[in-house]
Amino acid sequence: MTNQILLAGFGGQGILFMGKLLAYFGLYDDKEVSWLPSYGPEMRGGTCNCSVCISDDPIGSPLVDEPNILIVMNTPSYDKFINSVTEGGIAIIDSSLIESKCDRTDISCFYVPATTLANENGLKGMANIILLGKLLKETGLTSSETVKKAMEKVIPPKRANLIETNLKAIELGMSQ
């Protein structure tokens, strides 16, 4: 089984952090993993995307051109990548920031008002983690134990207080 995941949005939305978490999910589950960030020179506020491959088999290329899973957090990324999702794939869309609705019938689209949910639940800046929770619900990609281990690895010790908050954001996403 190979998951080719593309995460896309603006710099500052946590796209690369979300990708790093996904990569660690794969590592802790003894899978083959690649993580390839891509962002414009503007960084915060500029376009940003991240390719993550998680596979049972060796990965030939880290670049994801045809994702079977897409998470998008802004309209330019939605417009650019929605048609690249493979048949049978899924798209998880932050409907707080993206008004467009997909007319494709060969993929499953999930509209999650992640930014609004984050703000309403005291999780400001964690819309990305809410969307990651939705991905976990829809794919069963990994276990809650692996999620916790990855959070503990990726979140630096000086910010360990954010682990529980991130886990709450995952749970909120899984409830959508």
Contacts in CASP RR format, 6 or more apart in sequence:
PFRMAT RR
TARGET T0000
AUTHOR 0000-0000-0000
METHOD contacts of the structure
MODEL  1
MTNQILLAGFGGQGILFMGKLLAYFGLYDDKEVSWLPSYGPEMRGGTCNC
SVCISDDPIGSPLVDEPNILIVMNTPSYDKFINSVTEGGIAIIDSSLIES
KCDRTDISCFYVPATTLANENGLKGMANIILLGKLLKETGLTSSETVKKA
MEKVIPPKRANLIETNLKAIELGMSQ
1 55 0 8 1.000
1 56 0 8 1.000
2 53 0 8 1.000
2 54 0 8 1.000
2 55 0 8 1.000
2 56 0 8 1.000
2 57 0 8 1.000
2 59 0 8 1.000
2 68 0 8 1.000
3 52 0 8 1.000
3 53 0 8 1.000
3 54 0 8 1.000
3 55 0 8 1.000
3 68 0 8 1.000
3 69 0 8 1.000
3 139 0 8 1.000
3 141 0 8 1.000
4 51 0 8 1.000
4 53 0 8 1.000
4 64 0 8 1.000
4 66 0 8 1.000
4 67 0 8 1.000
4 68 0 8 1.000
4 69 0 8 1.000
4 86 0 8 1.000
5 19 0 8 1.000
5 22 0 8 1.000
5 51 0 8 1.000
5 52 0 8 1.000
5 53 0 8 1.000
5 54 0 8 1.000
5 64 0 8 1.000
5 67 0 8 1.000
5 68 0 8 1.000
5 69 0 8 1.000
5 70 0 8 1.000
5 71 0 8 1.000
5 135 0 8 1.000
6 49 0 8 1.000
6 50 0 8 1.000
6 51 0 8 1.000
6 52 0 8 1.000
6 64 0 8 1.000
6 67 0 8 1.000
6 69 0 8 1.000
6 70 0 8 1.000
6 71 0 8 1.000
6 81 0 8 1.000
6 84 0 8 1.000
7 15 0 8 1.000
7 18 0 8 1.000
7 19 0 8 1.000
7 22 0 8 1.000
7 49 0 8 1.000
7 50 0 8 1.000
7 52 0 8 1.000
7 70 0 8 1.000
7 71 0 8 1.000
8 15 0 8 1.000
8 47 0 8 1.000
8 48 0 8 1.000
8 49 0 8 1.000
8 50 0 8 1.000
8 70 0 8 1.000
8 71 0 8 1.000
8 72 0 8 1.000
8 73 0 8 1.000
8 74 0 8 1.000
8 77 0 8 1.000
8 80 0 8 1.000
8 81 0 8 1.000
9 15 0 8 1.000
9 47 0 8 1.000
9 48 0 8 1.000
9 49 0 8 1.000
9 72 0 8 1.000
9 73 0 8 1.000
9 74 0 8 1.000
9 76 0 8 1.000
9 77 0 8 1.000
10 44 0 8 1.000
10 45 0 8 1.000
10 46 0 8 1.000
10 47 0 8 1.000
10 48 0 8 1.000
10 73 0 8 1.000
10 74 0 8 1.000
11 39 0 8 1.000
11 42 0 8 1.000
11 43 0 8 1.000
11 44 0 8 1.000
11 45 0 8 1.000
11 46 0 8 1.000
11 47 0 8 1.000
11 48 0 8 1.000
12 43 0 8 1.000
12 44 0 8 1.000
12 45 0 8 1.000
12 48 0 8 1.000
13 48 0 8 1.000
13 73 0 8 1.000
13 74 0 8 1.000
13 127 0 8 1.000
13 128 0 8 1.000
14 128 0 8 1.000
15 37 0 8 1.000
15 39 0 8 1.000
15 48 0 8 1.000
15 49 0 8 1.000
15 50 0 8 1.000
15 73 0 8 1.000
15 128 0 8 1.000
16 37 0 8 1.000
16 39 0 8 1.000
16 48 0 8 1.000
16 50 0 8 1.000
17 128 0 8 1.000
17 154 0 8 1.000
18 50 0 8 1.000
18 71 0 8 1.000
18 128 0 8 1.000
18 129 0 8 1.000
18 131 0 8 1.000
18 132 0 8 1.000
19 35 0 8 1.000
19 37 0 8 1.000
19 50 0 8 1.000
19 52 0 8 1.000
20 35 0 8 1.000
20 154 0 8 1.000
21 132 0 8 1.000
21 147 0 8 1.000
21 150 0 8 1.000
21 151 0 8 1.000
21 154 0 8 1.000
22 35 0 8 1.000
22 52 0 8 1.000
22 54 0 8 1.000
22 132 0 8 1.000
22 141 0 8 1.000
23 33 0 8 1.000
23 34 0 8 1.000
23 35 0 8 1.000
23 52 0 8 1.000
23 54 0 8 1.000
24 149 0 8 1.000
24 150 0 8 1.000
24 153 0 8 1.000
24 154 0 8 1.000
25 54 0 8 1.000
25 141 0 8 1.000
25 142 0 8 1.000
25 146 0 8 1.000
25 147 0 8 1.000
25 150 0 8 1.000
26 33 0 8 1.000
26 54 0 8 1.000
26 142 0 8 1.000
26 146 0 8 1.000
27 33 0 8 1.000
28 142 0 8 1.000
28 146 0 8 1.000
28 149 0 8 1.000
28 150 0 8 1.000
29 54 0 8 1.000
29 142 0 8 1.000
29 146 0 8 1.000
31 54 0 8 1.000
31 55 0 8 1.000
31 56 0 8 1.000
32 53 0 8 1.000
32 54 0 8 1.000
32 55 0 8 1.000
32 56 0 8 1.000
32 57 0 8 1.000
32 58 0 8 1.000
32 59 0 8 1.000
33 52 0 8 1.000
33 53 0 8 1.000
33 54 0 8 1.000
33 55 0 8 1.000
33 59 0 8 1.000
34 51 0 8 1.000
34 52 0 8 1.000
34 53 0 8 1.000
34 59 0 8 1.000
34 61 0 8 1.000
34 62 0 8 1.000
35 50 0 8 1.000
35 51 0 8 1.000
35 52 0 8 1.000
35 62 0 8 1.000
36 50 0 8 1.000
36 51 0 8 1.000
36 52 0 8 1.000
36 62 0 8 1.000
36 63 0 8 1.000
36 64 0 8 1.000
37 48 0 8 1.000
37 49 0 8 1.000
37 50 0 8 1.000
38 48 0 8 1.000
38 49 0 8 1.000
38 50 0 8 1.000
38 51 0 8 1.000
39 46 0 8 1.000
39 47 0 8 1.000
39 48 0 8 1.000
39 49 0 8 1.000
40 46 0 8 1.000
40 47 0 8 1.000
40 48 0 8 1.000
47 76 0 8 1.000
47 77 0 8 1.000
49 77 0 8 1.000
49 81 0 8 1.000
51 62 0 8 1.000
51 63 0 8 1.000
51 64 0 8 1.000
51 67 0 8 1.000
52 64 0 8 1.000
53 59 0 8 1.000
53 62 0 8 1.000
53 64 0 8 1.000
54 141 0 8 1.000
65 84 0 8 1.000
66 84 0 8 1.000
66 85 0 8 1.000
66 86 0 8 1.000
67 81 0 8 1.000
67 84 0 8 1.000
67 85 0 8 1.000
67 86 0 8 1.000
67 89 0 8 1.000
68 85 0 8 1.000
68 86 0 8 1.000
68 88 0 8 1.000
68 89 0 8 1.000
68 90 0 8 1.000
69 85 0 8 1.000
69 89 0 8 1.000
69 90 0 8 1.000
69 92 0 8 1.000
69 135 0 8 1.000
69 139 0 8 1.000
70 81 0 8 1.000
70 82 0 8 1.000
70 84 0 8 1.000
70 85 0 8 1.000
70 89 0 8 1.000
70 90 0 8 1.000
70 91 0 8 1.000
70 92 0 8 1.000
71 91 0 8 1.000
71 92 0 8 1.000
71 93 0 8 1.000
71 131 0 8 1.000
71 132 0 8 1.000
71 135 0 8 1.000
72 78 0 8 1.000
72 81 0 8 1.000
72 82 0 8 1.000
72 91 0 8 1.000
72 92 0 8 1.000
72 93 0 8 1.000
72 94 0 8 1.000
72 98 0 8 1.000
73 94 0 8 1.000
73 97 0 8 1.000
73 98 0 8 1.000
73 114 0 8 1.000
73 127 0 8 1.000
73 128 0 8 1.000
73 131 0 8 1.000
74 94 0 8 1.000
74 97 0 8 1.000
74 98 0 8 1.000
75 97 0 8 1.000
75 98 0 8 1.000
75 99 0 8 1.000
75 100 0 8 1.000
78 93 0 8 1.000
78 98 0 8 1.000
78 100 0 8 1.000
79 100 0 8 1.000
82 91 0 8 1.000
82 100 0 8 1.000
82 102 0 8 1.000
82 104 0 8 1.000
83 104 0 8 1.000
85 91 0 8 1.000
85 104 0 8 1.000
85 107 0 8 1.000
86 107 0 8 1.000
87 106 0 8 1.000
87 107 0 8 1.000
88 106 0 8 1.000
88 107 0 8 1.000
88 108 0 8 1.000
89 107 0 8 1.000
89 108 0 8 1.000
90 107 0 8 1.000
90 108 0 8 1.000
90 109 0 8 1.000
90 110 0 8 1.000
90 135 0 8 1.000
90 138 0 8 1.000
90 139 0 8 1.000
91 102 0 8 1.000
91 107 0 8 1.000
91 108 0 8 1.000
91 109 0 8 1.000
91 110 0 8 1.000
92 109 0 8 1.000
92 110 0 8 1.000
92 112 0 8 1.000
92 131 0 8 1.000
92 134 0 8 1.000
92 135 0 8 1.000
92 138 0 8 1.000
93 102 0 8 1.000
93 109 0 8 1.000
93 110 0 8 1.000
93 111 0 8 1.000
93 112 0 8 1.000
94 112 0 8 1.000
94 113 0 8 1.000
94 114 0 8 1.000
94 115 0 8 1.000
94 127 0 8 1.000
94 131 0 8 1.000
95 111 0 8 1.000
95 112 0 8 1.000
95 113 0 8 1.000
95 114 0 8 1.000
96 113 0 8 1.000
96 114 0 8 1.000
96 115 0 8 1.000
96 116 0 8 1.000
96 117 0 8 1.000
96 127 0 8 1.000
97 115 0 8 1.000
101 109 0 8 1.000
101 111 0 8 1.000
102 109 0 8 1.000
108 138 0 8 1.000
110 134 0 8 1.000
110 138 0 8 1.000
110 176 0 8 1.000
112 130 0 8 1.000
112 131 0 8 1.000
112 134 0 8 1.000
112 173 0 8 1.000
112 176 0 8 1.000
114 127 0 8 1.000
114 128 0 8 1.000
114 130 0 8 1.000
114 131 0 8 1.000
114 134 0 8 1.000
114 173 0 8 1.000
115 127 0 8 1.000
117 123 0 8 1.000
117 127 0 8 1.000
117 130 0 8 1.000
117 172 0 8 1.000
117 173 0 8 1.000
117 176 0 8 1.000
118 124 0 8 1.000
118 125 0 8 1.000
118 126 0 8 1.000
118 127 0 8 1.000
118 130 0 8 1.000
118 169 0 8 1.000
121 168 0 8 1.000
121 172 0 8 1.000
123 129 0 8 1.000
123 130 0 8 1.000
123 165 0 8 1.000
123 168 0 8 1.000
123 169 0 8 1.000
123 172 0 8 1.000
126 165 0 8 1.000
126 166 0 8 1.000
126 169 0 8 1.000
129 166 0 8 1.000
129 169 0 8 1.000
129 170 0 8 1.000
130 169 0 8 1.000
130 170 0 8 1.000
130 172 0 8 1.000
130 173 0 8 1.000
130 176 0 8 1.000
131 173 0 8 1.000
132 169 0 8 1.000
132 170 0 8 1.000
132 173 0 8 1.000
133 169 0 8 1.000
133 170 0 8 1.000
133 171 0 8 1.000
133 172 0 8 1.000
133 173 0 8 1.000
133 174 0 8 1.000
134 173 0 8 1.000
134 174 0 8 1.000
134 176 0 8 1.000
135 141 0 8 1.000
136 142 0 8 1.000
136 147 0 8 1.000
136 170 0 8 1.000
136 174 0 8 1.000
137 173 0 8 1.000
137 174 0 8 1.000
137 175 0 8 1.000
137 176 0 8 1.000
147 167 0 8 1.000
147 170 0 8 1.000
148 163 0 8 1.000
148 167 0 8 1.000
151 163 0 8 1.000
151 166 0 8 1.000
151 167 0 8 1.000
152 160 0 8 1.000
152 163 0 8 1.000
155 162 0 8 1.000
155 163 0 8 1.000
155 166 0 8 1.000
END
